[in-house]
Amino acid sequence: MMKTIMAGIISLDGKIARGEKDGLDWVGTEEKGWIGKVCKESRAVVIGRRAYESIGHYVEGMMVKVMTRHPEKYKGIEGKVEFTSRGAKEILVELFDRGFRTVIIGGGRETYSEFVSQGLVGEVWALLSPVILGKGISWMNEGVAEMTRFRLICTEKFGSDSVVVKYRLADKE
Ligand SMILES: NC(=O)c1ccc[n+]([C@@H]2O[C@H](COP(=O)([O-])OP(=O)(O)OC[C@H]3O[C@@H](n4cnc5c(N)ncnc54)[C@H](OP(=O)(O)O)[C@@H]3O)[C@@H](O)[C@H]2O)c1
């Protein structure tokens, strides 16, 4: 069975970035290290082309599947960075067949939304960063899913001011 974890760094007002092309300049080095470690431990991450272009450097040393509708425009490195126009489910099946058992869904909004809308997210891991951005990109698009409940796995204090929360999908009642 494949474990799919949607992981991201979130501001107190629920944003993941200030703008489409903005990276993680609003979070500290330690916090960036958290998402990097999470991705490296799973060894496989799926991200959107915009996230790859803005913050792709944090996913070195593992298999990165970059979602794009125009894979012919990009040059990947097989087994390291692969651009694909496959859908979310097909990507997971492919990664499973290639031996991966845990995959990080690394964002951004369009990519998170794609996996959530197809019911392909098993866990949500968020590093809550103590900042209100005031504007920016939310975790996911409005109306992307029916109400979906999760159960707490754990909380961990991170650094002096941040917290990591981990949730898993609740069983259907
Ligand atoms: N705080 C965090 O933890 C975190 C994590 C990740 C990203 N971010 C931020 O999020 C922002 C980017 O988010 P975003 O929503 O604008 O973009 P995104 O999800 O990163 O990328 C969107 C792109 O992915 C491709 N794509 C998405 N769904 C697809 C599908 N079903 N099939 C094929 N291709 C698909 C398309 O690429 P093409 O246009 O090439 O077709 C689309 O334009 C950046 O600012 C980044 O820094 C923050």
The ligand as an SDF file (V2000), in Angstrom:
LIG
                    3D

 48 52  0  0  0  0  0  0  0  0999 V2000
    4.8190   26.6050    1.7820 N   0  0  0  0  0  0  0  0  0  0  0  0
    5.0650   25.4520    1.1800 C   0  0  0  0  0  0  0  0  0  0  0  0
    5.3260   24.4340    1.8200 O   0  0  0  0  0  0  0  0  0  0  0  0
    5.0290   25.3830   -0.3210 C   0  0  0  0  0  0  0  0  0  0  0  0
    5.1680   24.1380   -0.9630 C   0  0  0  0  0  0  0  0  0  0  0  0
    5.1240   24.1060   -2.3530 C   0  0  0  0  0  0  0  0  0  0  0  0
    4.9320   25.2610   -3.0870 C   0  0  0  0  0  0  0  0  0  0  0  0
    4.7970   26.4440   -2.4410 N   0  0  0  0  0  0  0  0  0  0  0  0
    4.5510   27.6610   -3.2290 C   0  0  0  0  0  0  0  0  0  0  0  0
    3.3880   27.4790   -4.0280 O   0  0  0  0  0  0  0  0  0  0  0  0
    3.5050   28.2900   -5.1950 C   0  0  0  0  0  0  0  0  0  0  0  0
    3.1430   27.4590   -6.4130 C   0  0  0  0  0  0  0  0  0  0  0  0
    1.8290   26.9400   -6.2840 O   0  0  0  0  0  0  0  0  0  0  0  0
    0.8320   26.9350   -7.5450 P   0  0  0  0  0  0  0  0  0  0  0  0
   -0.4860   26.4590   -7.1080 O   0  0  0  0  0  0  0  0  0  0  0  0
    0.9310   28.2590   -8.1910 O   0  0  0  0  0  0  0  0  0  0  0  0
    1.5000   25.9040   -8.5540 O   0  0  0  0  0  0  0  0  0  0  0  0
    1.9940   24.3770   -8.4720 P   0  0  0  0  0  0  0  0  0  0  0  0
    0.9230   23.4800   -7.9420 O   0  0  0  0  0  0  0  0  0  0  0  0
    3.3180   24.3280   -7.8290 O   0  0  0  0  0  0  0  0  0  0  0  0
    2.2420   24.1050  -10.0220 O   0  0  0  0  0  0  0  0  0  0  0  0
    1.1920   24.2690  -10.9330 C   0  0  0  0  0  0  0  0  0  0  0  0
    1.6050   23.6390  -12.2400 C   0  0  0  0  0  0  0  0  0  0  0  0
    1.6860   22.2270  -12.0960 O   0  0  0  0  0  0  0  0  0  0  0  0
    1.2530   21.6010  -13.2860 C   0  0  0  0  0  0  0  0  0  0  0  0
    0.0700   20.7940  -12.9970 N   0  0  0  0  0  0  0  0  0  0  0  0
   -0.7870   20.9250  -11.9680 C   0  0  0  0  0  0  0  0  0  0  0  0
   -1.7570   19.9860  -12.0250 N   0  0  0  0  0  0  0  0  0  0  0  0
   -1.4850   19.2390  -13.1170 C   0  0  0  0  0  0  0  0  0  0  0  0
   -2.0950   18.1150  -13.7170 C   0  0  0  0  0  0  0  0  0  0  0  0
   -3.2070   17.5660  -13.2390 N   0  0  0  0  0  0  0  0  0  0  0  0
   -1.5380   17.5890  -14.8270 N   0  0  0  0  0  0  0  0  0  0  0  0
   -0.4250   18.1150  -15.3530 C   0  0  0  0  0  0  0  0  0  0  0  0
    0.2150   19.2060  -14.8280 N   0  0  0  0  0  0  0  0  0  0  0  0
   -0.3200   19.7460  -13.7190 C   0  0  0  0  0  0  0  0  0  0  0  0
    0.9820   22.7250  -14.2920 C   0  0  0  0  0  0  0  0  0  0  0  0
    2.2230   23.0030  -14.9050 O   0  0  0  0  0  0  0  0  0  0  0  0
    2.3610   23.6410  -16.3930 P   0  0  0  0  0  0  0  0  0  0  0  0
    1.9200   25.0690  -16.2520 O   0  0  0  0  0  0  0  0  0  0  0  0
    3.8300   23.5170  -16.6940 O   0  0  0  0  0  0  0  0  0  0  0  0
    1.4960   22.8380  -17.2930 O   0  0  0  0  0  0  0  0  0  0  0  0
    0.6010   23.8720  -13.3530 C   0  0  0  0  0  0  0  0  0  0  0  0
    0.7690   25.1560  -13.9230 O   0  0  0  0  0  0  0  0  0  0  0  0
    4.9300   28.8200   -5.2330 C   0  0  0  0  0  0  0  0  0  0  0  0
    4.9160   30.1610   -4.8090 O   0  0  0  0  0  0  0  0  0  0  0  0
    5.6560   27.9750   -4.2120 C   0  0  0  0  0  0  0  0  0  0  0  0
    6.7120   28.6660   -3.5910 O   0  0  0  0  0  0  0  0  0  0  0  0
    4.8380   26.5310   -1.0780 C   0  0  0  0  0  0  0  0  0  0  0  0
  1  2  1  0
  2  3  2  0
  2  4  1  0
  4  5  1  0
  4 48  2  0
  5  6  2  0
  6  7  1  0
  7  8  2  0
  8  9  1  0
  8 48  1  0
  9 10  1  0
  9 46  1  0
 10 11  1  0
 11 12  1  0
 11 44  1  0
 12 13  1  0
 13 14  1  0
 14 15  2  0
 14 16  1  0
 14 17  1  0
 17 18  1  0
 18 19  2  0
 18 20  1  0
 18 21  1  0
 21 22  1  0
 22 23  1  0
 23 24  1  0
 23 42  1  0
 24 25  1  0
 25 26  1  0
 25 36  1  0
 26 27  1  0
 26 35  1  0
 27 28  2  0
 28 29  1  0
 29 30  1  0
 29 35  2  0
 30 31  1  0
 30 32  2  0
 32 33  1  0
 33 34  2  0
 34 35  1  0
 36 37  1  0
 36 42  1  0
 37 38  1  0
 38 39  2  0
 38 40  1  0
 38 41  1  0
 42 43  1  0
 44 45  1  0
 44 46  1  0
 46 47  1  0
M  CHG  2   8   1  16  -1
M  END
$$$$
